[in-house]
Amino acid sequence: MTRQADKPFLYVVVCAAGVAEEVSKLITAAQERNWDVGVIATPLGLGFIDAVAIEAQTGYPIRSAWRSPGDPRPFPDPDAVAVAPATFNTINKWAAGIADTLALGTLCEASGLGVPIAVLPRVSDGLAAHPAYEESVARLSRMGVLFGDRHEGGADGFGWERALDLLATRGGHGAGRVRP
């Protein structure tokens, strides 16, 4: 599928949390708001989603691994990024500047370029109490990353559309150039 020139492009970064199995809700909501969507999953996040269904829904392959030099870029540059669900691991590594997966490398680069990013954390109370989590959220927030409320429970009440609402507060369209 090729990008529709009249639509902004949203990267959806999916992490390994049970609620990830319903990421199609975010994709549907984004498409209803006129976004074109590409999904980047953490390596473990791949096991939580229906890749075939998501690829059919978006029209793009799911990205999880780095591409080889010279391979074509399967996604255009993002106008915005939604990280949902975002795990303790991803939030802390991202805040520390660790780019050991495509998802983390993309987040590090996008935040450095000023691309609007919305995060819906899926972090337990116990992990959220760890001092590294609070420090990471504070650091990313200072960088302009927008956070929705932390969610601990199951898929009920996750509020997928909140990521899009957060992006709308920033205009939702960045000028950054991320090269996943």
Residue pairs with C-beta under 8 A, 6 or more apart in sequence:
1 58
1 59
1 60
3 9
3 36
3 76
4 36
7 34
7 35
7 36
8 34
8 35
8 36
8 79
8 80
8 172
8 173
9 35
9 36
9 37
9 38
9 75
9 76
9 77
9 78
9 79
10 30
10 35
10 36
10 37
10 38
10 78
10 79
10 80
10 81
10 82
10 167
11 37
11 38
11 39
11 40
11 75
11 78
11 80
11 81
11 82
11 106
11 110
11 178
11 180
12 23
12 26
12 27
12 30
12 37
12 38
12 39
12 40
12 81
12 82
12 83
12 84
13 39
13 40
13 41
13 42
13 81
13 82
13 83
13 84
13 86
13 90
13 103
13 106
13 107
14 20
14 23
14 39
14 40
14 41
14 42
14 45
14 48
14 49
14 84
14 85
14 103
15 41
15 42
15 44
15 45
15 83
15 85
15 86
15 87
15 89
15 90
15 103
15 122
16 42
16 44
16 45
16 47
16 48
16 87
17 45
17 48
17 85
17 87
17 122
18 48
18 154
18 155
19 85
19 122
19 151
19 154
19 155
19 158
20 45
20 48
20 49
20 85
21 48
21 49
21 50
21 155
22 155
22 158
22 160
23 39
23 49
23 54
23 84
23 160
24 50
24 53
24 54
24 57
25 160
25 161
26 82
26 84
26 160
26 161
26 163
26 164
27 37
27 39
27 54
27 57
27 58
28 57
29 160
29 161
29 164
30 37
30 82
30 164
31 37
31 57
33 164
35 164
37 58
37 60
38 58
38 60
38 63
38 74
38 75
38 78
39 49
39 54
39 58
39 60
39 62
39 63
40 62
40 63
40 64
40 102
40 103
40 106
40 180
41 49
41 62
41 63
41 64
41 103
42 64
42 87
42 90
42 101
42 103
42 104
43 64
43 65
43 101
45 64
45 103
46 62
46 64
49 62
51 62
54 62
55 61
55 62
60 74
60 75
61 74
63 74
63 75
63 102
63 180
64 101
64 102
64 103
65 102
66 102
66 105
67 73
67 74
67 180
73 179
73 180
75 180
77 176
77 177
77 178
77 179
78 110
78 115
78 174
78 176
78 178
79 115
79 116
79 172
79 173
79 174
80 115
80 116
80 117
80 118
80 167
80 170
80 172
80 173
80 174
81 106
81 107
81 110
81 115
81 116
81 117
81 118
82 117
82 118
82 119
82 120
82 163
82 164
82 167
83 90
83 107
83 117
83 118
83 119
83 120
83 163
84 118
84 119
84 120
84 122
84 158
84 160
84 163
85 120
85 121
85 122
85 151
85 158
86 119
86 120
86 121
86 122
86 123
87 121
87 122
87 123
88 123
88 124
88 127
88 128
88 130
88 133
90 103
90 104
90 107
91 119
91 121
91 123
91 133
91 136
91 137
91 140
92 132
92 133
92 136
93 100
93 104
94 104
94 107
94 108
94 111
94 136
94 140
95 135
95 136
95 137
95 139
95 140
96 136
97 108
98 104
98 108
99 105
99 108
99 109
102 180
105 180
106 178
106 180
107 117
109 176
109 178
109 179
110 117
110 174
110 176
110 178
111 117
111 140
111 143
111 144
111 145
113 174
113 176
113 177
113 178
114 144
114 174
114 175
114 176
115 174
115 175
115 176
115 178
116 144
116 146
116 167
116 170
116 171
116 172
116 173
116 174
117 144
117 145
117 146
118 145
118 146
118 147
118 148
118 162
118 163
118 164
118 166
118 167
119 140
119 145
119 146
119 147
119 148
119 163
120 148
120 151
120 158
120 159
120 160
120 162
120 163
121 128
121 137
121 147
121 148
121 149
121 150
121 151
122 150
122 151
122 152
122 158
123 133
123 150
123 151
123 152
124 152
125 152
127 133
128 134
128 150
128 152
137 147
140 147
141 147
144 170
146 166
146 167
146 169
146 170
147 166
148 159
148 162
148 163
148 166
149 159
149 162
151 157
151 158
151 159
164 172
